[in-house]
Amino acid sequence: MNTVIPIFRIFDIDKARDFYIDWLGFKIDWEHRFGDNSPLYMSVSKDDITLHLSEHYGDATPGSKVMINYTNLKDYCAGLQAKNYRYYKPAVEESEWNSYIMTVTDPFGNRLMFNEPKAV
């Protein structure tokens, strides 16, 4: 099986965990550091989605964007809204390409665009 795993640059571990783990509902798969005073590189996942988050300089560009095909997007959005996250109030919108989308931006400027095609 071929898999694509986006890498997002992060600058603050606590903010990354607050956003990805506590709010979006991802789980930490593993974390790696070369030493006690080294940047963190970690894998997080939710369902079939895997992302790598890195503090390493040069691993990724802040402000990147990834499209994630997602089933039951309206239910997921309602669950996020119910958490009343201080920094983001998501909404599902209709796209011009016959899909429902919800875009959220992490504390480092990276954007996750969740996409659910409309039933034909």
C-alpha positions as CSV (number, residue, x, y, z in Angstrom):
1,M,0.0,0.0,0.0
2,N,1.3,3.5,-0.9
3,T,0.7,6.2,1.7
4,V,1.4,9.9,1.7
5,I,2.1,11.5,5.1
6,P,2.2,15.3,5.3
7,I,4.8,16.9,7.6
8,F,3.8,20.1,9.3
9,R,6.3,22.4,11.0
10,I,5.4,23.2,14.7
11,F,7.1,25.7,17.1
12,D,5.4,24.9,20.4
13,I,4.7,21.3,21.6
14,D,2.0,22.3,24.1
15,K,0.1,24.3,21.5
16,A,0.4,21.4,19.0
17,R,-0.9,18.9,21.5
18,D,-3.8,21.3,22.5
19,F,-4.8,21.7,18.8
20,Y,-4.2,18.2,17.3
21,I,-4.8,15.9,20.3
22,D,-7.1,17.7,22.7
23,W,-9.3,19.5,20.1
24,L,-9.1,17.7,16.8
25,G,-9.0,14.3,18.5
26,F,-5.8,12.9,17.0
27,K,-3.7,10.5,19.1
28,I,0.1,10.4,19.4
29,D,1.5,7.4,17.6
30,W,5.1,8.0,18.6
31,E,7.6,10.8,19.4
32,H,11.3,11.0,18.6
33,R,14.2,13.2,19.7
34,F,17.9,12.7,19.0
35,G,18.7,13.9,22.6
36,D,17.2,15.8,25.6
37,N,17.9,19.2,24.0
38,S,16.8,18.2,20.5
39,P,13.7,19.2,18.5
40,L,10.7,16.9,18.6
41,Y,9.4,14.8,15.6
42,M,6.1,13.1,16.2
43,S,3.4,11.1,14.4
44,V,-0.3,11.7,15.1
45,S,-3.3,10.0,13.7
46,K,-7.1,9.9,13.6
47,D,-8.9,7.1,11.8
48,D,-7.0,6.7,8.5
49,I,-5.3,10.1,8.7
50,T,-1.6,10.3,9.7
51,L,0.3,13.5,10.1
52,H,3.9,14.1,11.1
53,L,4.6,17.2,13.2
54,S,8.2,18.5,13.4
55,E,10.1,21.1,15.3
56,H,13.1,20.5,13.1
57,Y,14.3,23.5,11.1
58,G,13.8,22.9,7.4
59,D,11.5,19.9,7.7
60,A,8.5,21.8,6.4
61,T,7.2,25.3,5.6
62,P,4.8,27.0,8.0
63,G,1.5,27.8,6.2
64,S,1.3,24.5,4.3
65,K,-2.1,23.1,3.5
66,V,-3.4,19.5,3.2
67,M,-6.7,18.2,1.8
68,I,-8.2,15.3,3.8
69,N,-11.1,13.4,2.5
70,Y,-13.4,12.8,5.4
71,T,-16.7,11.0,5.9
72,N,-19.4,12.4,8.2
73,L,-17.8,15.8,8.1
74,K,-20.9,17.6,9.6
75,D,-20.9,15.3,12.6
76,Y,-17.1,15.8,13.1
77,C,-17.6,19.6,12.9
78,A,-20.5,19.5,15.4
79,G,-18.2,17.6,17.8
80,L,-15.5,20.2,17.4
81,Q,-17.9,23.0,18.0
82,A,-19.2,21.3,21.2
83,K,-15.6,21.4,22.6
84,N,-15.8,25.2,22.4
85,Y,-12.1,25.6,21.5
86,R,-11.0,29.0,22.4
87,Y,-9.0,29.7,19.2
88,Y,-11.2,28.3,16.5
89,K,-14.9,28.1,15.6
90,P,-15.2,25.7,12.6
91,A,-18.0,25.6,10.1
92,V,-18.8,23.3,7.2
93,E,-19.3,25.1,3.9
94,E,-20.3,24.0,0.4
95,S,-17.5,24.2,-2.1
96,E,-17.7,25.0,-5.8
97,W,-16.6,21.5,-6.7
98,N,-19.7,19.7,-5.2
99,S,-18.2,18.9,-1.8
100,Y,-18.6,20.0,1.8
101,I,-15.5,21.5,3.3
102,M,-14.2,22.6,6.7
103,T,-10.8,24.3,6.9
104,V,-9.0,24.7,10.2
105,T,-5.7,26.4,10.8
106,D,-3.2,25.2,13.4
107,P,-1.4,27.6,15.7
108,F,1.6,27.6,13.2
109,G,-0.4,28.6,10.1
110,N,-0.8,25.1,8.7
111,R,-4.2,24.5,7.2
112,L,-6.2,21.3,7.2
113,M,-9.0,21.3,4.7
114,F,-11.4,18.4,5.4
115,N,-13.4,17.5,2.3
116,E,-16.5,15.3,1.9
117,P,-17.9,14.9,-1.6
118,K,-21.7,15.4,-1.9
119,A,-23.7,12.3,-2.7
120,V,-24.4,12.2,-6.5
